[in-house]
Amino acid sequence: MSQQEEDLATIRHRLDELIQRVGELERTVDRLRGAGGRSGGAAAGRKPPERTELVTIPDVPYNHSLWTDSDDEGLGVRDRHAP
């Protein structure tokens, strides 16, 4: 067996181990979520985050007076040359 084939076999073996451990982790998380407040553990006091409403941002351009006397980041003040 060449070195490349050995490396590929090792990678496949490690990938199989990773898939197996991720499956175990998913089952553990599901079990802890299912236990919820019954277990009294650290996850018992946590609540799922509340959903917030989406904010619609209009496509109209901003009022140019908002940018009066503003600096362009890294470029300096408008109408002046950079030092």
C-alpha positions in Angstrom: 0.0 0.0 0.0 1.4 3.4 -1.0 1.8 6.3 1.4 -1.0 8.1 -0.3 -3.4 5.1 0.1 -2.4 4.8 3.8 -3.1 8.5 4.4 -6.4 8.2 2.6 -7.4 5.2 4.8 -6.4 7.1 7.9 -8.4 10.1 6.9 -11.5 7.9 6.2 -11.0 6.3 9.6 -10.8 9.6 11.4 -13.8 10.9 9.4 -15.8 7.9 10.5 -14.8 8.6 14.1 -15.8 12.2 13.8 -19.2 11.3 12.3 -19.8 8.8 15.2 -18.9 11.4 17.8 -21.0 14.1 16.3 -23.9 11.6 16.4 -23.3 11.0 20.0 -23.1 14.7 20.7 -26.4 15.3 18.9 -28.1 12.5 20.9 -26.7 14.0 24.2 -28.0 17.4 23.3 -31.4 16.1 22.4 -31.5 14.1 25.7 -30.6 17.3 27.7 -33.1 19.4 25.8 -35.8 16.8 26.4 -35.0 16.7 30.1 -35.6 20.5 30.3 -36.6 21.6 33.7 -37.0 18.1 35.1 -33.3 17.6 35.6 -32.5 20.7 37.5 -29.2 21.0 35.6 -27.5 24.0 34.1 -29.8 23.9 31.0 -32.9 24.0 33.2 -32.9 27.7 33.7 -32.3 28.7 30.1 -35.1 29.8 27.9 -35.0 29.7 24.1 -34.3 33.2 22.7 -37.5 35.1 21.8 -38.1 35.9 18.2 -37.9 39.5 17.3 -39.7 41.1 14.4 -37.8 41.8 11.2 -37.2 45.5 10.5 -37.8 46.6 6.9 -35.2 49.0 5.7 -36.4 51.3 2.9 -34.5 51.5 -0.4 -34.8 55.3 -0.6 -31.5 57.2 -0.1 -30.6 58.8 3.2 -31.0 62.5 3.6 -27.7 64.1 2.6 -27.9 66.5 5.5 -27.1 63.6 7.8 -23.6 63.5 6.4 -22.8 67.2 6.7 -19.4 67.7 8.5 -18.7 64.0 8.4 -15.3 62.5 7.8 -14.7 59.8 5.2 -13.1 57.1 7.2 -9.4 56.9 6.3 -9.7 59.7 3.7 -10.1 62.8 5.9 -12.5 65.6 5.8 -14.4 66.4 2.6 -13.1 69.1 0.3 -9.6 68.9 1.9 -6.5 67.1 0.9 -5.1 64.3 3.1 -1.9 65.3 4.9 
